[in-house]
């Protein structure tokens, strides 16, 4: 089912030429026009105008594409308005699942997710109303480092703004527009307002999905595999009143290392004073678990530093390399066993693929996995008197691609554990009679069943990692590849 008032509001913004601030694509006609070519321009000015015109054409094409994509999504949403529908899923070779409908699904962006409701509603109850308000605050991003009680107090304090947003989303104070997830925040504002005005919020029948998101889920699995206590605390595998934030933790460690280097007179460290922030290191921390290289990390951090006006381009390039090195050092201190596990997986995959075999393993659920990376082959296709060469990278007749097999094994192995945990949580949620949907490591359920799903999620994670996962992997590899 979809949320009618939200859908009507999105359509209204879309018809009113969209909004860049609200992530509703504007028509290509909103693209600024490049300067005209006149007879008195110099050669250098002419070259600059041509570059600007090329950039404008590219922007217009992108804006048109995004606009048509949103039109298609809104058309589908309007077509199934007030109808019950399902999302059949497909499973990839690692066990991760994705919805088959490619355009309108719960894996989509903020706008798409805000339009979706569970078909079956459930009474909120005391705990459900509490979780609905916590969910709303989580979506705003305003209280990321605050306790649950502080978030609830913030929701209470902001209640006039929440109700104003629900009643007058485009004409009121527009408090919801200052959120990280604007449209989902608006949907939650409307749900909270309806619950309050029902007279008894605990009896209000809510259809809104409530999200419970993993804290850098890949690092959670590595911390559990390596029994890293400090790392486990950083990714919320250890109970705290205030949620821990691994990205802020790494940023603090990098800043401390920078300060020490600055005291020794390091020029890059001195230039980076005040520039080590959470957003600068976040993407690199997130992708370390998926095998990002020092070069890749440097490019990620350089992208974040581009907006820093008080650094030259040369300084930014060297600074990005410096920060990447410090991020890797900080993570090695925080997750002492993670690098050892990654090295073990990488080395194993290299030896296996060098011997001419593909890397295989079996998940704790018994799902056999084969990495499908082979050397590319060119297949000649003749049709209508024309010859076309098709590049095939998954032909089992070709030798394994050693580099891809080696680099992909650590992230794919973690993805397979992530999918195993999701499937176990889904199965036990169904057994308990509660609704469940997932976007990889972000689990959705009714507000009234969040506590129950949280218990299932945690108990299944513990059961999964009580298994001797690495020992079982080692035994499987020795048995399968021991004769190579």
FIMILUM-215486 format. One line per 2 residues: number of its first residue (from 1); for each residue y, z, x of C-alpha. Coordinates in Angstrom, 3 decimals, padded with zeros to 6 digits. Example, Ala and Ser with C-alpha at 12.3 -4.5 7.8 and 13.67 -1.06 7.14 Angstrom:
1 = -004.500:007.800:012.300 | -001.060:007.140:013.670
This chain:
1 = 000.000:000.000:000.000 | 003.614:-000.400:001.104
3 = 006.769:001.635:000.528 | 008.956:-000.159:-002.035
5 = 012.389:001.304:-001.285 | 011.933:000.831:002.467
7 = 010.797:-002.761:001.921 | 013.803:-003.504:-000.291
9 = 016.131:-001.980:002.322 | 014.632:-004.037:005.161
11 = 014.837:-007.218:003.065 | 018.470:-006.408:002.249
13 = 019.335:-006.065:005.953 | 017.362:-009.231:006.750
15 = 019.203:-011.262:004.090 | 022.516:-009.873:005.322
17 = 022.081:-011.706:008.663 | 019.868:-009.014:010.205
19 = 020.937:-006.263:012.582 | 020.405:-005.964:016.312
21 = 020.947:-002.189:016.115 | 018.216:-001.836:013.464
23 = 015.770:-004.220:015.180 | 015.936:-006.724:012.312
25 = 016.258:-010.169:013.967 | 019.459:-012.096:013.408
27 = 019.563:-015.858:012.712 | 020.049:-018.190:015.671
29 = 023.545:-018.964:014.358 | 024.590:-015.443:015.450
31 = 024.065:-016.428:019.081 | 027.422:-016.704:020.935
33 = 028.437:-020.290:021.591 | 028.744:-021.289:025.260
35 = 032.063:-022.717:026.530 | 032.759:-026.390:025.881
37 = 032.869:-028.924:028.683 | 036.365:-030.289:029.226
39 = 037.623:-033.046:031.502 | 039.539:-030.715:033.829
41 = 036.674:-028.417:034.918 | 035.680:-028.242:038.573
43 = 032.182:-028.974:039.847 | 031.450:-025.243:040.245
45 = 032.734:-024.496:036.732 | 030.665:-027.367:035.322
47 = 027.518:-025.980:036.969 | 028.274:-022.526:035.526
49 = 028.819:-023.993:032.040 | 025.473:-025.815:032.236
51 = 023.749:-022.549:033.194 | 025.400:-020.752:030.276
53 = 024.437:-023.535:027.864 | 020.815:-023.415:029.057
55 = 020.791:-019.621:028.603 | 022.288:-020.020:025.115
57 = 019.606:-022.562:024.111 | 016.907:-020.183:025.340
59 = 018.442:-017.276:023.413 | 018.748:-019.372:020.242
61 = 015.085:-020.386:020.464 | 014.020:-016.761:020.961
63 = 016.209:-015.538:018.086 | 014.804:-018.214:015.766
65 = 011.236:-017.303:016.740 | 011.813:-013.576:016.126
67 = 013.592:-014.321:012.852 | 010.702:-016.434:011.554
69 = 008.184:-013.815:012.666 | 010.033:-011.139:010.678
71 = 010.344:-013.488:007.677 | 006.577:-014.012:007.719
73 = 005.881:-010.259:007.926 | 008.294:-009.446:005.103
75 = 006.834:-012.258:002.979 | 003.338:-010.800:003.403
77 = 004.607:-007.279:002.655 | 006.387:-008.503:-000.479
79 = 003.279:-010.400:-001.592 | 001.052:-007.300:-001.387
81 = 003.718:-004.925:-002.719 | 002.020:-002.133:-004.730
83 = -001.425:-003.570:-004.006 | -004.316:-001.928:-002.191
85 = -005.515:-003.864:000.854 | -007.663:-003.286:003.924
87 = -007.379:-004.150:007.600 | -010.739:-005.363:008.936
89 = -011.007:-004.718:012.675 | -012.452:-006.537:015.650
91 = -013.828:-004.827:018.765 | -013.217:-006.127:022.285
93 = -015.722:-005.919:025.149 | -014.507:-002.405:026.126
95 = -014.952:-000.972:022.641 | -011.249:-000.972:021.757
97 = -010.558:-002.060:018.172 | -007.768:-004.272:016.841
99 = -006.927:-005.343:013.264 | -007.938:-008.926:012.478
101 = -004.787:-009.857:010.478 | -002.474:-010.923:013.325
103 = 000.969:-010.618:011.742 | 001.215:-007.675:009.354
105 = -000.762:-004.604:010.416 | -000.338:-000.996:011.558
107 = -000.328:-002.073:015.228 | 003.041:-003.720:014.569
109 = 006.562:-002.594:015.405 | 008.627:000.177:013.838
111 = 009.623:-001.957:010.826 | 006.032:-002.929:010.012
113 = 004.681:000.609:010.362 | 007.406:001.994:008.104
115 = 006.163:-000.207:005.241 | 002.583:001.094:005.179
117 = 001.098:003.924:003.118 | -002.410:005.218:002.567
119 = -003.789:003.886:-000.737 | -005.098:007.343:-001.684
121 = -002.557:010.152:-001.884 | -003.189:013.841:-001.205
123 = -001.252:016.976:-002.262 | 000.862:018.208:000.646
125 = 000.083:021.912:000.470 | 001.983:024.404:002.645
127 = 000.705:023.015:005.949 | 001.132:019.407:004.844
129 = 004.822:019.861:003.999 | 005.257:021.550:007.371
131 = 003.603:018.634:009.194 | 005.652:016.094:007.236
133 = 008.857:017.664:008.572 | 007.466:017.922:012.116
135 = 006.467:014.240:011.932 | 009.995:013.297:010.880
137 = 011.529:015.187:013.817 | 008.991:013.662:016.224
139 = 010.046:010.180:015.108 | 013.711:010.915:015.801
141 = 012.952:011.771:019.444 | 015.646:014.470:019.314
143 = 013.428:017.472:020.117 | 010.784:016.188:022.539
145 = 010.731:019.314:024.726 | 011.002:021.846:021.893
147 = 008.380:024.047:020.261 | 006.970:023.329:016.812
149 = 009.045:026.142:015.303 | 012.231:024.750:016.863
151 = 011.425:021.332:015.402 | 010.918:022.842:011.952
153 = 014.234:024.675:012.236 | 015.923:021.415:013.244
155 = 014.455:019.690:010.166 | 015.793:022.536:007.994
157 = 019.249:022.301:009.597 | 019.348:018.518:009.157
159 = 018.160:018.574:005.529 | 021.527:017.389:004.094
161 = 021.484:014.432:006.528 | 017.823:013.706:005.730
163 = 018.523:013.552:001.996 | 021.691:011.509:002.537
165 = 019.657:009.005:004.579 | 017.065:008.762:001.794
167 = 019.665:008.276:-000.951 | 022.119:005.991:000.869
169 = 020.353:004.431:003.850 | 022.972:001.713:004.400
171 = 026.091:003.324:002.911 | 025.802:007.013:003.802
173 = 026.089:008.905:007.082 | 023.222:006.815:008.538
175 = 021.738:009.756:010.452 | 018.354:007.992:010.556
177 = 019.826:005.140:012.591 | 020.171:007.406:015.659
179 = 016.392:007.852:015.915 | 013.886:006.438:018.377
181 = 011.806:005.022:015.496 | 014.524:004.274:012.963
183 = 012.624:002.765:010.036 | 009.712:005.200:010.221
185 = 012.276:008.021:010.312 | 013.869:006.606:007.156
187 = 010.465:006.410:005.443 | 009.869:010.070:006.336
189 = 013.349:011.032:005.077 | 012.502:009.450:001.729
191 = 009.135:011.233:001.584 | 010.652:014.650:002.399
193 = 013.376:014.084:-000.217 | 010.838:013.114:-002.887
195 = 008.719:016.169:-002.083 | 011.702:018.532:-002.379
197 = 012.934:016.977:-005.630 | 009.462:017.133:-007.161
199 = 010.128:020.837:-007.765 | 007.036:021.968:-005.865
201 = 006.662:020.266:-002.457 | 003.192:021.763:-001.964
203 = 001.899:019.897:-005.049 | 003.619:016.607:-004.212
205 = 001.139:013.740:-003.764 | 001.916:012.149:-000.406
207 = 000.638:008.780:000.833 | 002.609:008.729:004.093
209 = 000.519:008.557:007.315 | 001.276:011.337:009.818
211 = 000.820:010.475:013.507 | -000.769:012.567:016.248
213 = -000.210:010.827:019.584 | -001.983:011.365:022.911
215 = 000.072:012.535:025.910 | -000.408:009.744:028.470
217 = -003.998:009.388:027.286 | -005.361:007.677:030.405
219 = -004.271:010.596:032.578 | -005.810:012.987:030.050
221 = -009.194:011.355:030.627 | -008.761:011.368:034.408
223 = -007.715:015.045:034.363 | -010.788:015.907:032.284
225 = -013.130:013.834:034.475 | -011.773:015.430:037.662
227 = -011.333:018.922:036.152 | -007.720:018.899:037.398
229 = -006.138:022.094:036.035 | -002.547:021.288:037.060
231 = -002.845:017.731:035.762 | -004.443:018.968:032.537
233 = -001.457:021.244:031.931 | 000.963:018.342:032.403
235 = -000.768:016.166:029.767 | -001.249:018.936:027.177
237 = -004.963:019.565:027.664 | -003.943:023.202:028.134
239 = -002.275:025.111:025.252 | 001.468:025.777:025.546
241 = 004.094:026.839:023.016 | 006.328:024.014:024.236
243 = 004.727:020.549:024.663 | 004.549:019.459:028.282
245 = 005.923:016.092:029.354 | 004.188:014.550:032.363
247 = 007.005:012.022:032.852 | 009.621:014.772:033.156
249 = 007.260:016.732:035.408 | 006.857:013.790:037.785
251 = 010.612:013.127:037.715 | 011.236:016.754:038.738
253 = 008.746:016.511:041.615 | 010.287:013.225:042.795
255 = 013.760:014.784:042.626 | 012.586:017.730:044.734
257 = 011.148:015.346:047.355 | 014.392:013.340:047.271
259 = 016.457:016.499:047.776 | 014.352:017.476:050.798
261 = 014.806:014.009:052.318 | 018.548:014.084:051.575
263 = 018.875:017.335:053.519 | 017.348:015.506:056.496
265 = 019.973:012.757:056.190 | 017.842:010.023:054.559
267 = 020.381:007.404:053.378 | 018.326:006.161:050.412
269 = 017.686:009.739:049.262 | 021.413:010.487:049.498
271 = 022.317:007.347:047.513 | 019.813:008.280:044.770
273 = 021.459:011.618:043.945 | 021.638:011.834:040.143
275 = 019.493:008.727:039.601 | 016.000:010.280:039.347
277 = 015.495:010.419:035.588 | 012.559:010.488:033.197
279 = 013.042:006.905:032.022 | 013.124:005.631:035.631
281 = 009.605:006.872:036.438 | 007.984:006.733:032.972
283 = 006.489:003.225:033.017 | 005.092:003.615:036.528
285 = 003.496:006.981:035.697 | 002.038:005.468:032.530
287 = 000.537:002.449:034.314 | -000.803:004.197:037.434
289 = -003.885:005.013:035.386 | -004.326:001.280:034.752
291 = -004.231:000.364:038.424 | -000.582:-000.579:038.976
293 = 000.070:-001.443:042.637 | 002.974:-000.218:044.752
295 = 004.580:-003.657:044.345 | 004.142:-003.553:040.565
297 = 005.541:-000.026:040.422 | 008.504:-001.109:042.527
299 = 009.305:-003.928:040.090 | 009.073:-001.521:037.138
301 = 011.466:000.980:038.708 | 013.836:-001.774:039.873
303 = 014.106:-002.889:036.244 | 015.232:000.631:035.285
305 = 017.732:000.811:038.164 | 019.434:-002.503:037.349
307 = 021.902:-000.782:035.022 | 023.060:001.657:037.716
309 = 026.498:000.301:038.646 | 027.103:002.509:041.696
311 = 024.163:001.019:043.631 | 024.208:-002.410:045.289
313 = 021.337:-004.834:044.666 | 019.975:-004.219:048.173
315 = 020.162:-000.460:047.635 | 018.330:-000.813:044.306
317 = 015.467:-002.760:045.919 | 014.962:-000.216:048.715
319 = 015.511:002.671:046.280 | 012.825:001.289:043.951
321 = 010.336:001.218:046.829 | 011.305:004.761:047.840
323 = 010.925:006.129:044.284 | 007.572:004.347:043.824
325 = 006.234:005.998:046.981 | 007.412:009.421:045.784
327 = 005.916:008.864:042.299 | 002.520:008.092:043.849
329 = 002.791:011.157:046.116 | 003.718:013.381:043.156
331 = 000.830:012.118:041.049 | -001.617:012.722:043.908
333 = -000.449:016.349:044.025 | -000.546:016.739:040.268
335 = -003.834:014.893:039.632 | -005.793:015.651:042.783
337 = -009.030:013.960:041.722 | -007.583:010.949:039.892
339 = -007.075:008.824:043.009 | -010.558:009.750:044.285
341 = -012.139:008.655:041.000 | -010.115:005.424:040.975
343 = -011.118:004.687:044.578 | -014.782:005.330:043.743
345 = -014.666:002.950:040.771 | -012.756:000.279:042.705
347 = -015.072:000.415:045.727 | -018.165:000.269:043.509
349 = -016.851:-002.781:041.642 | -015.971:-004.525:044.918
351 = -019.488:-004.042:046.330 | -021.160:-005.142:043.085
353 = -019.064:-008.292:042.623 | -019.336:-009.220:046.317
355 = -023.104:-009.232:045.829 | -022.674:-011.789:043.035
357 = -023.085:-009.473:040.036 | -020.704:-008.545:037.222
359 = -019.800:-004.888:036.732 | -021.621:-003.302:033.801
361 = -021.865:000.191:032.358 | -022.801:001.989:029.144
363 = -020.366:004.227:027.253 | -021.371:007.735:026.114
365 = -021.837:006.212:022.637 | -024.398:003.775:024.052
367 = -022.194:000.667:023.940 | -023.106:-001.719:026.798
369 = -020.059:-003.200:028.532 | -019.924:-006.254:030.810
371 = -016.697:-007.283:032.534 | -016.261:-011.008:031.735
373 = -014.277:-012.024:034.832 | -015.653:-015.035:036.712
375 = -014.281:-017.634:039.096 | -012.472:-020.342:037.189
377 = -014.196:-023.637:036.557 | -012.706:-026.899:035.304
379 = -014.524:-028.572:032.432 | -013.845:-032.251:031.738
381 = -013.325:-033.021:028.056 | -013.184:-036.687:027.014
383 = -011.836:-037.586:023.592 | -010.299:-040.748:022.201
385 = -010.228:-042.426:025.585 | -008.355:-039.520:027.180
387 = -009.625:-037.019:029.740 | -008.486:-033.394:029.635
389 = -009.475:-030.631:032.047 | -010.045:-027.231:030.460
391 = -009.865:-024.119:032.657 | -012.730:-021.735:031.940
393 = -012.651:-018.212:033.408 | -015.532:-016.603:031.526
395 = -018.364:-018.959:032.400 | -021.379:-016.883:033.427
397 = -022.576:-019.834:035.490 | -019.769:-019.107:037.972
399 = -019.678:-016.264:040.493 | -017.805:-013.084:039.521
401 = -014.117:-012.970:040.402 | -014.187:-010.127:042.944
403 = -010.484:-009.292:042.737 | -010.426:-009.119:038.935
405 = -013.721:-007.220:038.766 | -012.421:-004.682:041.309
407 = -008.937:-004.151:039.874 | -010.038:-004.096:036.230
409 = -012.903:-001.612:036.501 | -010.874:001.671:036.607
411 = -008.618:000.845:033.616 | -011.471:-000.708:031.624
413 = -013.680:002.321:032.251 | -010.924:004.629:030.972
415 = -010.322:002.324:027.979 | -014.026:002.584:027.144
417 = -013.802:006.404:027.167 | -010.645:006.235:025.060
419 = -012.390:004.023:022.494 | -015.436:006.322:022.499
421 = -013.239:009.313:021.684 | -011.475:007.353:018.923
423 = -014.781:006.297:017.339 | -016.174:009.838:017.447
425 = -012.989:011.201:015.855 | -013.153:008.482:013.198
427 = -016.819:009.161:012.383 | -016.373:012.918:012.097
429 = -013.163:012.487:010.075 | -015.061:010.308:007.617
431 = -017.821:012.915:007.482 | -015.164:015.552:006.675
433 = -013.743:013.331:003.920 | -010.297:012.818:005.447
435 = -008.405:009.536:005.888 | -008.181:008.159:009.416
437 = -006.460:005.216:011.081 | -005.649:004.699:014.737
439 = -003.478:002.712:017.092 | -005.642:003.312:020.177
441 = -004.795:006.934:021.133 | -002.385:007.530:018.223
443 = -004.317:008.886:015.226 | -003.045:008.775:011.624
445 = -004.043:010.893:008.639 | -002.526:012.577:005.562
447 = -000.093:015.426:006.164 | -002.451:017.864:004.440
449 = -005.354:017.019:006.780 | -003.508:016.997:010.134
451 = -004.851:020.425:011.131 | -008.396:019.389:010.267
453 = -008.125:016.097:012.164 | -006.603:017.897:015.160
455 = -009.639:020.193:015.334 | -011.979:017.197:015.139
457 = -009.989:015.284:017.767 | -010.014:018.192:020.222
459 = -013.639:019.171:019.661 | -014.802:015.576:020.179
461 = -012.739:015.264:023.369 | -014.333:018.454:024.720
463 = -017.840:017.320:023.721 | -017.246:013.926:025.332
465 = -016.178:015.426:028.651 | -018.934:018.027:028.660
467 = -021.220:015.066:029.256 | -021.839:014.292:032.967
469 = -019.984:010.989:032.596 | -019.538:010.162:036.289
471 = -023.069:011.335:037.144 | -024.482:009.122:034.400
473 = -022.403:006.196:035.653 | -023.663:006.728:039.200
475 = -027.305:006.888:038.071 | -026.881:003.726:035.992
477 = -025.347:001.831:038.915 | -028.005:002.969:041.390
479 = -030.736:001.903:038.972 | -029.148:-001.470:038.157
481 = -027.589:-002.435:041.491 | -029.499:-000.317:044.002
483 = -031.493:-003.301:045.301 | -028.451:-005.486:046.060
